[in-house]
Each structure stands twice: as C-alpha cells, then as structure tokens.
Amino acid sequence: MAYQIYSHTLPSATPGTQRAIKVHHFGERGARPKVYLQAGLHADEWPGFLVLNELLKKLKQVDEEGLIKGEIVVVPVANPIGLSQNFHGYIPGRFAFSEGGGNFNRNWPQLGESVEKRVRSTISQDQEENIRLVRAAIKDELIQLGEQTELQGLKKTLLALSMDADEVLDLHCSGEACMHAYVAQEFEEHFRPLLNLIGAKVALSELETGAHSFDETNVSVWRHLKAHFAHLVPWGARSLTLELRGENDISKAYAEQDAQALYDYFVLRDVVETETGENKDTVLLNDTLENDHKDSVVYYPLDAMDLVKAPCAGIVCYEKNIGDNVEAGEVIGDVVSLTDDDVDQSSYPLVARTNGVLFARLQRRLVISGESIAKIAGKEHLAYREIGHLFEDK
C-alpha cells in the first residue's frame, strides 16, 4: 500500500502554541496525473471537510486494491490558523488576525517572473522537458519563500504540496448558494466533466481577477510563461475553486454524493483504475450525465456577475430564491431599515442589474449598508466590474 499520512508543523506563533497541517498521500510520488485537493482555506466554510472525509474512505479502499495509478494528495483541513479563531463559539476564520490581516485566500506569492528568469535560457522544443524544467524551477523558488511566521509557513506548505500537481481542486462554499465554481477561462472545457458530475449548473469564468487567490496562484506561473513561450510551455497545472453550495448545506448524503462525484472524476482522468482495469472512463461519464445531471453547467463571465448591494442597514428579505432566473430591473427582495421615522416607507428594494441567475447570497439577514449581499451570474459585461479587481474582500 502506498497510503501515507504526514504532518507539516507550522512555525510557532506564540510561546506554547503550535499547529500542523495533516496531509493524506496516495499513490507513488511522481506518478501522473497528480491531483491535489484541500478544504477549509476559508476556515468558516465547512462542507468540504466532510466531503474529503468521505473521499478518503473511498481512496483508502482502492489503494488497498492497488487501483491508484496517479498521485493524490488530500489536505482535509487546510487552515488550522483560521480554525483557532474561536470567539464564544463563533469561528470567523476568513481573515488573518496577524501580519496586517487580510483574506486567507488572497495575495498568495506570485512566482511567474522569478521562474521565467530561471528557465528562459533552457526552454526548448521539447514540451515535456519544458514542463519538467518549470516544475523544478517552481520547487527552487518555493524553497526561497520565507517561513518565519505561522501564516508564511501555511502558505509555503500548501504551495509546496500543490504546485507540481496536474490538477488543483480547492473546496469552498458560500453563505447560501447552489453548487458552483470559479474556473479560469482557459480551463472551461477541461473542467466541464467534473462540474457536470458534481451537479454544478453555474460556473464563473475568470480572467485576471487581481485577487492572487490560491487556485490562481497554482496556475499563474504557467499563464505567465505561456505569454512568453506560447505552445512551448503547455499547461502544467489546471485549477479551480469549487463552491459546495451554502454554509449549512452539510449532511452525510451531500458528502457521499460529492465525494462519489470527485472519485468518478479521478476515474475519468485516469488517476484511479476501475476494479476490472478496463478503460470505462467515457462510459462512466456518459452514464452519469444520462442518469443524473446531463451537460447542464453554464459558464458566466466573472466580469458580468452582478454584486447586489444593501442600500441601507437593516433586515434583508428576499423575494427570489437561489437558482431563480432574474431580469435586469427586477426586484429580488428588499432591506427594511430599522431606524427610519416613517415605518411605511422603510423598505428599500434590491434591484438586479443584469439578466441571469441568482446563485448565491449572504446567509446573515442583518446587513450593513453598502455591503454585497447577493450574486447574480449574467452574460453581459457590467460597466462597474473592472478586470483585475473582480473580488472585493481583500
């Protein structure tokens, strides 16, 4: 059996405290394809914890049967720092309290330029050799990253585990949402089978978001190099952020369903063999699409996503549900101001600015004036959405 469990200890933040990242490793090191999965980088988003717990059970079984052909790395709890933020039973977990704060899934180290300097004189016509050279250069650059602080150690550890993977799947969720994903525009067709298997009907197609999130960072080196060397450097990594519905959409039934979809995807990508060893990946996908979800995922440009903002502070009441189609100018709900003198005029409408699908909204019903409380996936670019600044929470 090749299954092993490792613990990567993070630098101690304060005397007497120390945290570790536990990693489950399947398959032989260096085997291809390599897939990396993690959950809980935003430590207040918990559905992925249970999904990966169920997936580990499946992977342990096929490992015992010798059916793992590639390499699979699973980090079921990616952010012990965020999980330590327990305030009277509430775990915020989304923003760091140290090193100036900031969103745990923003501003990850960008290695494109430094890797380019290492490989620019050795890039050849041999694409496979170029991939090997780039991965070696990435490894060398990762070694140079600082790890004096706990947060630096967290980022360095997760990148070292993931950046040589062929595919990187980062599991998140929203407040209230249907299953959806954020996918780089270049990988829309590559990840279509996964999104159909897992039942996502909405996917946000990303260009440059400016967020330097974890999934973007894993492909940023390759995107940078392709801009300079085009076809000579193929995609050595593909990644996406998978949003597993809403914060409270947690059950064994959902976890089993989602874990099975991920497992089926591994079979499709030839990371795991079927029990007979026969090539049944296409049959598996077709059967799943025929019987369950069909090809139902629709890609929407991220710069066409309407962020519906609260017009005032108060209590939000929605008239539209998750998954509903809406039209530009349509009222999807309202916010009731609690301090207006005239209670008969204290409701302020929430108006959609695009035709599309209401796919996510804030779970909290007491809202702050000006904050984004709902998301509508549309098809037409919105003037107020600026490429390179597509995420608000830095």
PLY file of the C-alpha trace (Angstrom):
ply
format ascii 1.0
element vertex 394
property float x
property float y
property float z
element edge 393
property int vertex1
property int vertex2
end_header
0.00 0.00 0.00
1.21 3.49 -0.85
-1.15 5.36 1.51
0.71 7.57 3.99
-0.19 10.39 6.37
2.18 13.28 7.08
2.04 16.23 9.45
3.68 19.52 8.48
4.33 21.63 11.56
3.89 25.38 11.19
6.14 27.94 12.90
5.01 28.68 16.44
3.12 31.98 16.55
3.27 32.42 20.32
5.05 30.56 23.13
3.35 27.29 23.95
1.30 27.06 20.75
1.95 25.17 17.54
-0.27 24.00 14.71
0.16 21.41 11.99
-1.28 20.57 8.58
-2.15 16.90 8.10
-1.69 15.51 4.60
-3.02 12.23 3.16
-0.92 10.88 0.32
-1.97 8.15 -2.14
0.00 6.62 -5.00
3.66 6.78 -5.86
5.44 10.11 -5.70
5.95 11.46 -9.19
3.20 9.33 -10.72
0.95 11.14 -13.16
-1.59 12.57 -13.19
-1.21 14.19 -9.79
-4.32 15.69 -8.20
-4.31 17.93 -5.12
-7.40 18.68 -3.03
-7.89 20.85 0.04
-10.79 22.14 2.14
-11.29 24.93 4.62
-8.78 27.54 3.46
-11.58 29.84 4.49
-11.98 28.26 7.89
-15.64 29.28 8.20
-16.57 27.15 5.18
-17.08 23.58 6.35
-18.88 21.38 3.77
-15.54 20.41 2.20
-14.33 18.92 5.48
-17.00 16.22 5.38
-16.70 15.69 1.61
-12.97 14.97 1.87
-13.56 12.75 4.89
-15.87 10.61 2.72
-13.45 10.75 -0.21
-10.59 9.49 1.97
-12.65 6.39 2.80
-13.04 5.62 -0.90
-9.40 6.28 -1.67
-8.21 4.04 1.18
-10.26 1.19 -0.24
-9.00 1.48 -3.81
-5.46 1.95 -2.52
-5.72 -1.42 -0.77
-6.87 -2.88 -4.09
-3.91 -1.33 -5.92
-6.09 0.73 -8.23
-4.49 4.17 -7.76
-2.45 4.88 -10.90
-1.56 8.52 -10.35
-0.75 10.54 -7.24
-3.43 12.04 -5.00
-2.73 14.50 -2.18
-5.58 15.42 0.17
-5.45 18.14 2.83
-8.82 17.84 4.59
-8.17 20.76 6.98
-6.09 23.38 5.17
-6.20 26.25 7.65
-5.66 25.43 11.33
-4.84 29.11 11.92
-8.32 30.21 10.90
-9.95 27.39 12.85
-8.27 28.62 16.01
-10.31 31.86 15.83
-12.98 30.69 18.28
-14.87 33.59 19.89
-17.55 32.33 22.25
-18.49 29.54 19.86
-18.21 31.59 16.65
-15.35 30.90 14.22
-14.88 33.80 11.74
-11.95 32.07 10.00
-11.92 34.08 6.77
-9.37 36.78 7.60
-5.99 36.54 9.29
-5.50 38.40 12.55
-1.72 38.64 12.12
0.59 40.27 9.55
-1.80 43.07 8.73
-4.83 40.81 8.48
-6.30 40.06 5.09
-8.32 37.34 3.42
-6.70 33.90 3.74
-7.45 33.29 0.05
-5.90 36.46 -1.33
-2.42 37.76 -2.15
-0.55 34.47 -2.38
3.08 34.62 -3.60
3.40 35.09 -7.36
6.37 33.20 -8.82
5.94 33.75 -12.56
8.70 36.28 -13.17
11.29 34.56 -10.98
10.58 31.17 -12.58
10.85 32.72 -16.03
14.33 34.03 -15.18
15.39 30.51 -14.17
14.14 28.76 -17.31
14.22 31.34 -20.13
17.60 30.16 -21.48
16.74 26.46 -21.32
13.27 26.34 -22.89
13.43 24.06 -25.94
11.10 22.47 -28.50
10.56 19.52 -26.13
7.32 20.32 -24.32
7.59 17.52 -21.77
11.12 18.53 -20.88
9.95 22.13 -20.53
7.28 21.05 -18.05
9.93 19.22 -16.04
12.21 22.28 -16.08
9.42 24.60 -14.96
8.37 22.32 -12.12
11.96 22.11 -10.93
12.23 25.91 -11.05
8.97 26.29 -9.12
10.35 23.95 -6.45
13.53 26.02 -6.19
11.53 29.25 -5.87
9.28 27.77 -3.20
12.33 26.88 -1.14
13.26 30.57 -1.16
9.93 31.69 0.31
10.05 32.93 3.87
8.54 30.86 6.66
9.33 32.89 9.75
5.68 33.43 10.63
2.82 30.99 11.04
0.94 32.44 8.05
4.03 32.33 5.85
4.53 28.72 6.87
0.93 27.88 5.99
1.20 29.37 2.51
4.60 27.84 1.80
3.43 24.39 2.92
0.24 24.37 0.86
2.02 25.65 -2.26
4.81 23.09 -1.89
2.18 20.34 -1.78
0.14 21.62 -4.71
2.20 23.49 -7.29
3.56 20.40 -9.07
0.07 18.89 -9.40
-1.64 18.47 -12.75
-4.95 19.48 -11.18
-5.69 21.51 -8.05
-9.20 21.46 -6.52
-9.82 24.00 -3.76
-13.09 23.31 -1.90
-15.07 26.27 -0.54
-18.72 27.26 -0.05
-20.84 30.43 0.03
-23.30 31.75 2.59
-26.36 30.40 0.79
-25.79 29.08 -2.73
-26.27 26.43 -5.32
-23.30 24.31 -6.32
-20.99 26.48 -8.43
-17.34 27.05 -9.28
-14.77 29.65 -10.26
-12.80 28.42 -13.27
-10.03 30.02 -15.32
-11.32 30.81 -18.80
-8.65 28.56 -20.32
-9.96 25.52 -18.44
-13.69 25.77 -19.11
-13.91 22.65 -21.26
-11.36 20.71 -19.23
-13.40 21.01 -16.04
-16.83 20.69 -17.66
-16.96 16.91 -16.90
-16.19 17.50 -13.21
-18.83 20.20 -12.88
-21.42 18.01 -14.58
-20.54 15.06 -12.36
-20.91 17.14 -9.21
-24.11 18.81 -10.40
-23.00 22.42 -10.83
-25.22 24.45 -13.12
-23.36 27.76 -12.67
-19.64 28.39 -13.20
-17.90 31.77 -13.16
-15.30 32.08 -15.90
-12.27 34.03 -14.66
-9.77 36.19 -16.44
-7.34 38.15 -14.28
-9.21 38.73 -11.03
-6.36 40.55 -9.29
-7.01 38.53 -6.15
-3.94 36.23 -6.34
-6.06 33.51 -4.76
-4.78 30.02 -4.06
-6.21 28.41 -7.20
-4.99 31.27 -9.41
-1.53 31.11 -7.88
-1.19 27.45 -8.81
-1.61 28.29 -12.49
-0.14 31.80 -12.54
3.38 30.57 -13.37
2.11 28.65 -16.39
-0.05 31.55 -17.58
2.95 33.88 -17.26
5.21 31.52 -19.21
2.67 30.85 -21.93
2.52 34.59 -22.57
6.24 34.44 -23.38
6.74 30.97 -24.88
3.24 30.07 -26.16
2.89 26.39 -27.11
6.43 25.52 -25.98
5.16 25.53 -22.40
1.91 23.55 -22.11
-0.37 23.88 -19.11
1.47 22.04 -16.36
-1.33 22.75 -13.87
-5.05 23.38 -14.01
-7.06 24.52 -11.02
-10.49 25.62 -9.89
-12.35 26.76 -6.80
-15.36 24.56 -6.16
-18.14 26.13 -4.07
-20.04 23.34 -2.30
-23.42 25.10 -2.00
-24.02 27.02 1.26
-22.51 27.07 4.73
-25.31 24.97 6.22
-25.61 22.51 3.33
-23.80 19.85 5.31
-25.04 16.27 5.54
-23.74 12.76 5.07
-25.93 12.46 1.99
-24.38 15.56 0.36
-20.88 14.48 1.40
-21.30 10.99 -0.03
-22.78 12.40 -3.25
-19.98 14.93 -3.74
-17.22 12.50 -2.77
-18.55 9.99 -5.30
-18.50 12.69 -7.99
-14.87 13.51 -7.19
-13.97 9.81 -7.21
-15.70 9.32 -10.57
-13.73 12.26 -11.91
-10.48 10.59 -10.81
-11.50 7.52 -12.82
-12.30 9.73 -15.80
-8.87 11.39 -15.61
-7.12 8.00 -15.26
-5.86 8.74 -11.75
-7.77 5.72 -10.45
-8.48 2.48 -12.31
-11.81 0.72 -12.37
-11.90 -2.58 -10.49
-11.63 -4.58 -13.71
-8.80 -2.44 -15.02
-10.82 -1.77 -18.18
-10.99 1.69 -19.67
-14.51 2.68 -18.64
-13.99 6.38 -18.10
-16.06 7.56 -21.06
-18.84 5.10 -20.23
-18.80 6.26 -16.61
-19.14 9.90 -17.56
-21.86 9.28 -20.13
-23.87 7.12 -17.73
-23.63 9.79 -15.02
-24.70 12.58 -17.36
-27.54 10.50 -18.81
-28.95 9.41 -15.49
-28.33 12.37 -13.24
-27.16 15.78 -14.33
-26.65 15.76 -18.12
-24.48 18.57 -19.54
-26.13 21.30 -17.53
-23.28 23.57 -16.45
-23.33 27.09 -17.92
-20.29 29.38 -17.84
-20.82 33.05 -17.00
-18.06 35.69 -17.29
-16.93 36.83 -13.86
-16.95 40.45 -15.01
-20.68 40.00 -15.79
-21.53 38.93 -12.23
-23.78 41.47 -10.52
-22.98 42.12 -6.88
-26.23 43.26 -5.31
-25.51 45.71 -2.53
-27.55 46.62 0.53
-29.00 50.14 0.01
-29.13 50.68 3.77
-28.51 48.88 7.04
-31.33 46.67 8.22
-33.03 43.31 7.74
-32.97 41.78 4.26
-36.00 39.89 2.92
-35.62 38.03 -0.37
-38.39 37.50 -2.92
-36.23 35.36 -5.19
-34.68 32.01 -4.24
-31.30 30.51 -5.01
-31.29 29.22 -8.59
-34.06 31.54 -9.79
-33.73 33.38 -13.09
-33.97 37.15 -12.80
-34.15 40.04 -15.24
-32.40 43.40 -15.17
-34.55 45.87 -13.24
-36.37 43.13 -11.36
-36.72 43.43 -7.58
-35.24 40.36 -5.88
-36.04 41.49 -2.34
-35.73 44.47 -0.05
-33.95 45.73 3.02
-36.04 47.05 5.89
-34.41 49.96 7.67
-34.93 49.70 11.41
-34.34 53.35 12.26
-36.47 55.25 9.75
-39.07 57.53 11.29
-41.65 56.63 8.66
-42.14 52.87 9.00
-44.49 52.88 6.00
-41.57 53.97 3.79
-38.79 51.99 5.45
-38.33 49.21 2.84
-35.67 49.71 0.14
-35.69 47.45 -2.96
-32.85 45.23 -4.15
-32.76 45.61 -7.92
-30.97 43.25 -10.32
-28.65 44.96 -12.80
-28.41 42.05 -15.23
-30.35 39.16 -16.71
-29.14 35.95 -15.16
-29.30 33.50 -12.27
-29.37 34.33 -8.55
-26.81 31.76 -7.40
-25.53 33.00 -4.03
-26.46 35.33 -1.20
-25.40 36.26 2.30
-26.66 33.91 4.98
-26.84 36.64 7.61
-30.09 38.63 7.41
-28.91 41.71 9.33
-26.97 43.57 6.65
-24.64 46.54 6.56
-25.22 49.49 4.26
-23.23 49.12 1.05
-22.12 45.51 1.50
-22.55 42.91 -1.25
-25.33 40.57 -0.17
-26.27 38.63 -3.33
-24.67 37.47 -6.59
-26.32 37.18 -9.98
-24.49 35.38 -12.79
-25.07 37.17 -16.09
-23.71 37.09 -19.62
-23.11 40.75 -20.43
-20.15 42.75 -19.09
-21.14 45.22 -16.39
-19.50 48.63 -16.56
-18.82 48.76 -12.84
-16.98 45.39 -12.87
-13.29 46.07 -13.54
-10.99 43.37 -14.87
-8.17 42.85 -12.39
-10.35 43.95 -9.46
-13.16 41.39 -9.55
-13.13 40.42 -5.87
-13.92 42.98 -3.20
-12.76 41.31 0.01
-9.00 41.74 0.07
0 1
1 2
2 3
3 4
4 5
5 6
6 7
7 8
8 9
9 10
10 11
11 12
12 13
13 14
14 15
15 16
16 17
17 18
18 19
19 20
20 21
21 22
22 23
23 24
24 25
25 26
26 27
27 28
28 29
29 30
30 31
31 32
32 33
33 34
34 35
35 36
36 37
37 38
38 39
39 40
40 41
41 42
42 43
43 44
44 45
45 46
46 47
47 48
48 49
49 50
50 51
51 52
52 53
53 54
54 55
55 56
56 57
57 58
58 59
59 60
60 61
61 62
62 63
63 64
64 65
65 66
66 67
67 68
68 69
69 70
70 71
71 72
72 73
73 74
74 75
75 76
76 77
77 78
78 79
79 80
80 81
81 82
82 83
83 84
84 85
85 86
86 87
87 88
88 89
89 90
90 91
91 92
92 93
93 94
94 95
95 96
96 97
97 98
98 99
99 100
100 101
101 102
102 103
103 104
104 105
105 106
106 107
107 108
108 109
109 110
110 111
111 112
112 113
113 114
114 115
115 116
116 117
117 118
118 119
119 120
120 121
121 122
122 123
123 124
124 125
125 126
126 127
127 128
128 129
129 130
130 131
131 132
132 133
133 134
134 135
135 136
136 137
137 138
138 139
139 140
140 141
141 142
142 143
143 144
144 145
145 146
146 147
147 148
148 149
149 150
150 151
151 152
152 153
153 154
154 155
155 156
156 157
157 158
158 159
159 160
160 161
161 162
162 163
163 164
164 165
165 166
166 167
167 168
168 169
169 170
170 171
171 172
172 173
173 174
174 175
175 176
176 177
177 178
178 179
179 180
180 181
181 182
182 183
183 184
184 185
185 186
186 187
187 188
188 189
189 190
190 191
191 192
192 193
193 194
194 195
195 196
196 197
197 198
198 199
199 200
200 201
201 202
202 203
203 204
204 205
205 206
206 207
207 208
208 209
209 210
210 211
211 212
212 213
213 214
214 215
215 216
216 217
217 218
218 219
219 220
220 221
221 222
222 223
223 224
224 225
225 226
226 227
227 228
228 229
229 230
230 231
231 232
232 233
233 234
234 235
235 236
236 237
237 238
238 239
239 240
240 241
241 242
242 243
243 244
244 245
245 246
246 247
247 248
248 249
249 250
250 251
251 252
252 253
253 254
254 255
255 256
256 257
257 258
258 259
259 260
260 261
261 262
262 263
263 264
264 265
265 266
266 267
267 268
268 269
269 270
270 271
271 272
272 273
273 274
274 275
275 276
276 277
277 278
278 279
279 280
280 281
281 282
282 283
283 284
284 285
285 286
286 287
287 288
288 289
289 290
290 291
291 292
292 293
293 294
294 295
295 296
296 297
297 298
298 299
299 300
300 301
301 302
302 303
303 304
304 305
305 306
306 307
307 308
308 309
309 310
310 311
311 312
312 313
313 314
314 315
315 316
316 317
317 318
318 319
319 320
320 321
321 322
322 323
323 324
324 325
325 326
326 327
327 328
328 329
329 330
330 331
331 332
332 333
333 334
334 335
335 336
336 337
337 338
338 339
339 340
340 341
341 342
342 343
343 344
344 345
345 346
346 347
347 348
348 349
349 350
350 351
351 352
352 353
353 354
354 355
355 356
356 357
357 358
358 359
359 360
360 361
361 362
362 363
363 364
364 365
365 366
366 367
367 368
368 369
369 370
370 371
371 372
372 373
373 374
374 375
375 376
376 377
377 378
378 379
379 380
380 381
381 382
382 383
383 384
384 385
385 386
386 387
387 388
388 389
389 390
390 391
391 392
392 393
